[in-house]
């Protein structure tokens, strides 16, 4: 279904960002990354209250190879 889009203001985009408005056939990443972070690390907003007692982040990766983006050109 076609989209009717008004004004869009983009302040900044990162290196691997996707900015999408309206209909799209295919969106594919050109870069991948693995991020490890503790509990409550990516919470955003006003007055966020996170209570983490004993918390640890497991960074073990026994399979070594993750999904790639080889065919995304």
C-alpha positions, 0 to 999 in steps of 0.5 A: 500500500502506498505511503503518504509521508509529510516532513521528515527531519533527520539529524544524523545517521550512523555508518550502518544505519537504515533510514526507511520511509514508505514502501520497500522491497528489501532492506539488507545490512552491509555490516554486522557487529556483536555487542555484549552488555550487562543487564539494563545497559540499553534502557533509555527514557526519563526516570528509568529505574533498573534494579540489578542485584548480582548480574554478569554478562556471558561473553562465551561464544563456542560456535565462533561463526555467526550469521554473515551478510556475504550476499548483501550487496 
